[in-house]
Every structure is written in C-alpha cells, then in structure tokens.
C-alpha cells in the first residue's frame, strides 16, 4: 500500500515530540476498564530478543485477488499456500503478514477460524510465524461476499477491499458485530504460539478517511486489550501528516510497526526517529523498486539496525502488484521493472540477485 513522504527536518523534530508526549499521555478509551495494558519498553524488548531477525513478506496466494478470495471456503487454496510458503522457507523468511477479513468471518465464523488454523498449521510446517491484520482502510470501499471480481488488466491491486469498508467503518451500529469478530478470533488464538503479532488496523486514515478512522482504531485497541492475547498488538505508522493517529498508534502499540517506501538513506532517518521511542521496530511494508525502495539497498539497513523487515508482495498473481500504484499497463504487458513481488507464479525468482541477498542476510548458504 502506498504512503506519504513529506519528510522535512522540522517534521522529524515534531515527530520526536509527538513520541515523547504520546508516552506520557496514555489514556483509556471512554473510561472503559481495560484488562491488558500497553507493553513496557522492557517487556517489548524482551519479547523481540526471543526471535531471530524477523523477515518476511506481505502474503496472499497467487490464486486470490483479495482477502475474501483467500479466506472464503469455496476459494481457500491450501495447496497453493503450502507450495508458496515452501518458497518462503527456502529463502529464510520466518514470518508473513496476512490480512484477515470480517466479511469472511461473518459468512461462517467457525469455518473461518478452522481455515485460519489450517493456514497456521501450514505456516508452522515451514517454520513461519505469521502476523495477522484485522481492519484496513485501503482500496475498494465495499467488500462483498461471494465470487470476487476478476483482475483489471495491468492494474495494481484492483480487487483489494477495505475492512470493514466505507461507510461501514464510520457506522457505529456495525461496531457490536465487529467487536464480536475481533474478540472471537483473538480469543480463539490468544495463546497460539504459531502467531507472531496482531496488526490491528492497516493504514488507518487512508482513502481520504484521515482522522475519522480514529474512532474505530480506538475501539479495536480497546477490544484487543479486553481479550489480552499473549502476542503483542500494534498498528503501523504510515503517513506522517496524520498526527492524531500517529500519536495514538505510538502510545498504544506494544511493538512499533511502520511502512516506508523511500530510498535507503531516507528510510534510515525514519528508523532513527522511531528508535527514540525505545521499543523494537518492525517495518511491515517496504520495497517498491521503481521508487528506489529496493532489497539491495534497504534490506541491509534493516538488518544492521535490527529492524524487522516485511516487504510488500511475494508471488506475482491476481493482485497484479508487479505494476506500480499509478502506472497501469492496459495491454497487460510486463512492466519495464516489477514494482513489488519476489517470485513468478512458477516459483522462479524475478531476480536471482535479490533472492541470493535475502538468503545471505537470513544466514542461509
């Protein structure tokens, strides 16, 4: 998903101030009693130190255009998932960031959870500990159950859908069912050691929603704290202009996650600012080749800074993320350079040098 990049020196200073203030002003939402509490720096650091350097990709099987096609019973594809996660294991990846969807749960809560459990079993076989994403403000506004659209030729992520959608994310009458969904999934897997982390809300404020997403963002953190899972919870920073959302995300996340599609030197500046928080960092989106966010330059920085590294895109497929955000190829021809993704659909690397670097940094021979 795309992010904004108005990085000026003054704003870095403002962000540092925001981080410091956020740490001092941790409030409860609507005075509701919270069972869990935000992890301390010490607890977060201890958790992070128990893991190898965290590396992986945002994952959806090549046969799915969006989250619903991945998780609905009629299109769930464990054979493809098993094959592709084997490719991930072979290059040393130990996590994958995977988007859930409330509409798939609403169709069949028990079946949905069984498919999540099946996915976790496949991932565990390949020594991969995924993190799951609940809500999402990106792309198409109205998710609908059933057969999903075919990809638009040469268009980046044409079928991806928001969760819960728009205007659903603003409609508080939908919140009781969303609360049931979040708590059901979290409670069912709260002690599951196969799960790395819960990413509660992808890019809150995207699609022009801005601070209007703060209400639902606040609610999902409240619901998660009431369940109090063993795994850390977080929501990634992605747009430095959204100061209210940034302050909330920083002050309520157990581990600091963020997105960055800039070239390596600017990305490193972001890391230096975020480290002032004191907590471990995981970059949950990066790598857009034509924006000069590349494995060859960014991944070594993330390794040297001991920042978790989860790029966008794994296998070229129905999401069409080999094409850039705003550069469609109407004839469906191959772009001059792939935007995202590591493997072709048959498992052949797009670039051998990139795969070799990933393996090297993951200490594979």
Secondary structure as a PSIPRED ss2 file (coil, helix, strand):
# PSIPRED VFORMAT (PSIPRED V4.0)

   1 X C   1.000  0.000  0.000
   2 X C   1.000  0.000  0.000
   3 X C   1.000  0.000  0.000
   4 X C   1.000  0.000  0.000
   5 X C   1.000  0.000  0.000
   6 X C   1.000  0.000  0.000
   7 X C   1.000  0.000  0.000
   8 X C   1.000  0.000  0.000
   9 X H   0.000  1.000  0.000
  10 X H   0.000  1.000  0.000
  11 X H   0.000  1.000  0.000
  12 X H   0.000  1.000  0.000
  13 X H   0.000  1.000  0.000
  14 X H   0.000  1.000  0.000
  15 X H   0.000  1.000  0.000
  16 X H   0.000  1.000  0.000
  17 X H   0.000  1.000  0.000
  18 X H   0.000  1.000  0.000
  19 X H   0.000  1.000  0.000
  20 X H   0.000  1.000  0.000
  21 X H   0.000  1.000  0.000
  22 X H   0.000  1.000  0.000
  23 X H   0.000  1.000  0.000
  24 X H   0.000  1.000  0.000
  25 X C   1.000  0.000  0.000
  26 X C   1.000  0.000  0.000
  27 X C   1.000  0.000  0.000
  28 X C   1.000  0.000  0.000
  29 X H   0.000  1.000  0.000
  30 X H   0.000  1.000  0.000
  31 X H   0.000  1.000  0.000
  32 X C   1.000  0.000  0.000
  33 X C   1.000  0.000  0.000
  34 X C   1.000  0.000  0.000
  35 X C   1.000  0.000  0.000
  36 X C   1.000  0.000  0.000
  37 X C   1.000  0.000  0.000
  38 X C   1.000  0.000  0.000
  39 X C   1.000  0.000  0.000
  40 X C   1.000  0.000  0.000
  41 X H   0.000  1.000  0.000
  42 X H   0.000  1.000  0.000
  43 X H   0.000  1.000  0.000
  44 X H   0.000  1.000  0.000
  45 X H   0.000  1.000  0.000
  46 X H   0.000  1.000  0.000
  47 X H   0.000  1.000  0.000
  48 X H   0.000  1.000  0.000
  49 X H   0.000  1.000  0.000
  50 X C   1.000  0.000  0.000
  51 X C   1.000  0.000  0.000
  52 X C   1.000  0.000  0.000
  53 X C   1.000  0.000  0.000
  54 X C   1.000  0.000  0.000
  55 X E   0.000  0.000  1.000
  56 X E   0.000  0.000  1.000
  57 X E   0.000  0.000  1.000
  58 X E   0.000  0.000  1.000
  59 X C   1.000  0.000  0.000
  60 X C   1.000  0.000  0.000
  61 X C   1.000  0.000  0.000
  62 X C   1.000  0.000  0.000
  63 X C   1.000  0.000  0.000
  64 X C   1.000  0.000  0.000
  65 X C   1.000  0.000  0.000
  66 X C   1.000  0.000  0.000
  67 X H   0.000  1.000  0.000
  68 X H   0.000  1.000  0.000
  69 X H   0.000  1.000  0.000
  70 X H   0.000  1.000  0.000
  71 X H   0.000  1.000  0.000
  72 X C   1.000  0.000  0.000
  73 X C   1.000  0.000  0.000
  74 X C   1.000  0.000  0.000
  75 X C   1.000  0.000  0.000
  76 X C   1.000  0.000  0.000
  77 X C   1.000  0.000  0.000
  78 X H   0.000  1.000  0.000
  79 X H   0.000  1.000  0.000
  80 X H   0.000  1.000  0.000
  81 X H   0.000  1.000  0.000
  82 X H   0.000  1.000  0.000
  83 X H   0.000  1.000  0.000
  84 X H   0.000  1.000  0.000
  85 X H   0.000  1.000  0.000
  86 X H   0.000  1.000  0.000
  87 X H   0.000  1.000  0.000
  88 X H   0.000  1.000  0.000
  89 X H   0.000  1.000  0.000
  90 X H   0.000  1.000  0.000
  91 X C   1.000  0.000  0.000
  92 X C   1.000  0.000  0.000
  93 X C   1.000  0.000  0.000
  94 X C   1.000  0.000  0.000
  95 X E   0.000  0.000  1.000
  96 X E   0.000  0.000  1.000
  97 X E   0.000  0.000  1.000
  98 X E   0.000  0.000  1.000
  99 X E   0.000  0.000  1.000
 100 X C   1.000  0.000  0.000
 101 X C   1.000  0.000  0.000
 102 X H   0.000  1.000  0.000
 103 X H   0.000  1.000  0.000
 104 X H   0.000  1.000  0.000
 105 X H   0.000  1.000  0.000
 106 X H   0.000  1.000  0.000
 107 X H   0.000  1.000  0.000
 108 X C   1.000  0.000  0.000
 109 X H   0.000  1.000  0.000
 110 X H   0.000  1.000  0.000
 111 X H   0.000  1.000  0.000
 112 X H   0.000  1.000  0.000
 113 X H   0.000  1.000  0.000
 114 X H   0.000  1.000  0.000
 115 X H   0.000  1.000  0.000
 116 X H   0.000  1.000  0.000
 117 X H   0.000  1.000  0.000
 118 X H   0.000  1.000  0.000
 119 X H   0.000  1.000  0.000
 120 X H   0.000  1.000  0.000
 121 X H   0.000  1.000  0.000
 122 X H   0.000  1.000  0.000
 123 X H   0.000  1.000  0.000
 124 X H   0.000  1.000  0.000
 125 X H   0.000  1.000  0.000
 126 X C   1.000  0.000  0.000
 127 X C   1.000  0.000  0.000
 128 X C   1.000  0.000  0.000
 129 X C   1.000  0.000  0.000
 130 X C   1.000  0.000  0.000
 131 X E   0.000  0.000  1.000
 132 X E   0.000  0.000  1.000
 133 X E   0.000  0.000  1.000
 134 X E   0.000  0.000  1.000
 135 X E   0.000  0.000  1.000
 136 X E   0.000  0.000  1.000
 137 X C   1.000  0.000  0.000
 138 X C   1.000  0.000  0.000
 139 X C   1.000  0.000  0.000
 140 X E   0.000  0.000  1.000
 141 X C   1.000  0.000  0.000
 142 X C   1.000  0.000  0.000
 143 X C   1.000  0.000  0.000
 144 X C   1.000  0.000  0.000
 145 X C   1.000  0.000  0.000
 146 X C   1.000  0.000  0.000
 147 X C   1.000  0.000  0.000
 148 X C   1.000  0.000  0.000
 149 X C   1.000  0.000  0.000
 150 X C   1.000  0.000  0.000
 151 X C   1.000  0.000  0.000
 152 X C   1.000  0.000  0.000
 153 X C   1.000  0.000  0.000
 154 X C   1.000  0.000  0.000
 155 X C   1.000  0.000  0.000
 156 X C   1.000  0.000  0.000
 157 X C   1.000  0.000  0.000
 158 X C   1.000  0.000  0.000
 159 X C   1.000  0.000  0.000
 160 X C   1.000  0.000  0.000
 161 X E   0.000  0.000  1.000
 162 X C   1.000  0.000  0.000
 163 X E   0.000  0.000  1.000
 164 X C   1.000  0.000  0.000
 165 X C   1.000  0.000  0.000
 166 X C   1.000  0.000  0.000
 167 X C   1.000  0.000  0.000
 168 X H   0.000  1.000  0.000
 169 X H   0.000  1.000  0.000
 170 X H   0.000  1.000  0.000
 171 X C   1.000  0.000  0.000
 172 X H   0.000  1.000  0.000
 173 X H   0.000  1.000  0.000
 174 X H   0.000  1.000  0.000
 175 X H   0.000  1.000  0.000
 176 X H   0.000  1.000  0.000
 177 X H   0.000  1.000  0.000
 178 X H   0.000  1.000  0.000
 179 X H   0.000  1.000  0.000
 180 X H   0.000  1.000  0.000
 181 X H   0.000  1.000  0.000
 182 X H   0.000  1.000  0.000
 183 X H   0.000  1.000  0.000
 184 X H   0.000  1.000  0.000
 185 X H   0.000  1.000  0.000
 186 X H   0.000  1.000  0.000
 187 X H   0.000  1.000  0.000
 188 X H   0.000  1.000  0.000
 189 X H   0.000  1.000  0.000
 190 X C   1.000  0.000  0.000
 191 X C   1.000  0.000  0.000
 192 X C   1.000  0.000  0.000
 193 X C   1.000  0.000  0.000
 194 X C   1.000  0.000  0.000
 195 X C   1.000  0.000  0.000
 196 X C   1.000  0.000  0.000
 197 X E   0.000  0.000  1.000
 198 X E   0.000  0.000  1.000
 199 X E   0.000  0.000  1.000
 200 X E   0.000  0.000  1.000
 201 X E   0.000  0.000  1.000
 202 X E   0.000  0.000  1.000
 203 X C   1.000  0.000  0.000
 204 X C   1.000  0.000  0.000
 205 X C   1.000  0.000  0.000
 206 X C   1.000  0.000  0.000
 207 X C   1.000  0.000  0.000
 208 X C   1.000  0.000  0.000
 209 X C   1.000  0.000  0.000
 210 X H   0.000  1.000  0.000
 211 X H   0.000  1.000  0.000
 212 X H   0.000  1.000  0.000
 213 X H   0.000  1.000  0.000
 214 X H   0.000  1.000  0.000
 215 X H   0.000  1.000  0.000
 216 X H   0.000  1.000  0.000
 217 X H   0.000  1.000  0.000
 218 X H   0.000  1.000  0.000
 219 X H   0.000  1.000  0.000
 220 X H   0.000  1.000  0.000
 221 X H   0.000  1.000  0.000
 222 X H   0.000  1.000  0.000
 223 X H   0.000  1.000  0.000
 224 X H   0.000  1.000  0.000
 225 X H   0.000  1.000  0.000
 226 X H   0.000  1.000  0.000
 227 X H   0.000  1.000  0.000
 228 X C   1.000  0.000  0.000
 229 X C   1.000  0.000  0.000
 230 X C   1.000  0.000  0.000
 231 X C   1.000  0.000  0.000
 232 X E   0.000  0.000  1.000
 233 X E   0.000  0.000  1.000
 234 X E   0.000  0.000  1.000
 235 X C   1.000  0.000  0.000
 236 X C   1.000  0.000  0.000
 237 X E   0.000  0.000  1.000
 238 X C   1.000  0.000  0.000
 239 X C   1.000  0.000  0.000
 240 X C   1.000  0.000  0.000
 241 X C   1.000  0.000  0.000
 242 X C   1.000  0.000  0.000
 243 X H   0.000  1.000  0.000
 244 X H   0.000  1.000  0.000
 245 X H   0.000  1.000  0.000
 246 X H   0.000  1.000  0.000
 247 X H   0.000  1.000  0.000
 248 X H   0.000  1.000  0.000
 249 X H   0.000  1.000  0.000
 250 X H   0.000  1.000  0.000
 251 X H   0.000  1.000  0.000
 252 X H   0.000  1.000  0.000
 253 X C   1.000  0.000  0.000
 254 X C   1.000  0.000  0.000
 255 X C   1.000  0.000  0.000
 256 X E   0.000  0.000  1.000
 257 X E   0.000  0.000  1.000
 258 X E   0.000  0.000  1.000
 259 X E   0.000  0.000  1.000
 260 X C   1.000  0.000  0.000
 261 X C   1.000  0.000  0.000
 262 X C   1.000  0.000  0.000
 263 X C   1.000  0.000  0.000
 264 X H   0.000  1.000  0.000
 265 X H   0.000  1.000  0.000
 266 X H   0.000  1.000  0.000
 267 X H   0.000  1.000  0.000
 268 X H   0.000  1.000  0.000
 269 X H   0.000  1.000  0.000
 270 X H   0.000  1.000  0.000
 271 X H   0.000  1.000  0.000
 272 X H   0.000  1.000  0.000
 273 X H   0.000  1.000  0.000
 274 X H   0.000  1.000  0.000
 275 X H   0.000  1.000  0.000
 276 X H   0.000  1.000  0.000
 277 X H   0.000  1.000  0.000
 278 X C   1.000  0.000  0.000
 279 X C   1.000  0.000  0.000
 280 X C   1.000  0.000  0.000
 281 X E   0.000  0.000  1.000
 282 X E   0.000  0.000  1.000
 283 X E   0.000  0.000  1.000
 284 X E   0.000  0.000  1.000
 285 X E   0.000  0.000  1.000
 286 X C   1.000  0.000  0.000
 287 X C   1.000  0.000  0.000
 288 X E   0.000  0.000  1.000
 289 X H   0.000  1.000  0.000
 290 X H   0.000  1.000  0.000
 291 X H   0.000  1.000  0.000
 292 X C   1.000  0.000  0.000
 293 X E   0.000  0.000  1.000
 294 X C   1.000  0.000  0.000
 295 X H   0.000  1.000  0.000
 296 X H   0.000  1.000  0.000
 297 X H   0.000  1.000  0.000
 298 X H   0.000  1.000  0.000
 299 X H   0.000  1.000  0.000
 300 X H   0.000  1.000  0.000
 301 X H   0.000  1.000  0.000
 302 X H   0.000  1.000  0.000
 303 X H   0.000  1.000  0.000
 304 X H   0.000  1.000  0.000
 305 X C   1.000  0.000  0.000
 306 X C   1.000  0.000  0.000
 307 X C   1.000  0.000  0.000
 308 X E   0.000  0.000  1.000
 309 X E   0.000  0.000  1.000
 310 X E   0.000  0.000  1.000
 311 X E   0.000  0.000  1.000
 312 X E   0.000  0.000  1.000
 313 X C   1.000  0.000  0.000
 314 X C   1.000  0.000  0.000
 315 X E   0.000  0.000  1.000
 316 X C   1.000  0.000  0.000
 317 X C   1.000  0.000  0.000
 318 X C   1.000  0.000  0.000
 319 X C   1.000  0.000  0.000
 320 X C   1.000  0.000  0.000
 321 X C   1.000  0.000  0.000
 322 X C   1.000  0.000  0.000
 323 X C   1.000  0.000  0.000
 324 X C   1.000  0.000  0.000
 325 X C   1.000  0.000  0.000
 326 X C   1.000  0.000  0.000
 327 X C   1.000  0.000  0.000
 328 X C   1.000  0.000  0.000
 329 X C   1.000  0.000  0.000
 330 X C   1.000  0.000  0.000
 331 X C   1.000  0.000  0.000
 332 X C   1.000  0.000  0.000
 333 X C   1.000  0.000  0.000
 334 X C   1.000  0.000  0.000
 335 X C   1.000  0.000  0.000
 336 X C   1.000  0.000  0.000
 337 X C   1.000  0.000  0.000
 338 X C   1.000  0.000  0.000
 339 X C   1.000  0.000  0.000
 340 X C   1.000  0.000  0.000
 341 X C   1.000  0.000  0.000
 342 X C   1.000  0.000  0.000
 343 X E   0.000  0.000  1.000
 344 X C   1.000  0.000  0.000
 345 X C   1.000  0.000  0.000
 346 X C   1.000  0.000  0.000
 347 X C   1.000  0.000  0.000
 348 X C   1.000  0.000  0.000
 349 X E   0.000  0.000  1.000
 350 X C   1.000  0.000  0.000
 351 X C   1.000  0.000  0.000
 352 X H   0.000  1.000  0.000
 353 X H   0.000  1.000  0.000
 354 X H   0.000  1.000  0.000
 355 X H   0.000  1.000  0.000
 356 X H   0.000  1.000  0.000
 357 X H   0.000  1.000  0.000
 358 X H   0.000  1.000  0.000
 359 X H   0.000  1.000  0.000
 360 X H   0.000  1.000  0.000
 361 X H   0.000  1.000  0.000
 362 X C   1.000  0.000  0.000
 363 X C   1.000  0.000  0.000
 364 X C   1.000  0.000  0.000
 365 X C   1.000  0.000  0.000
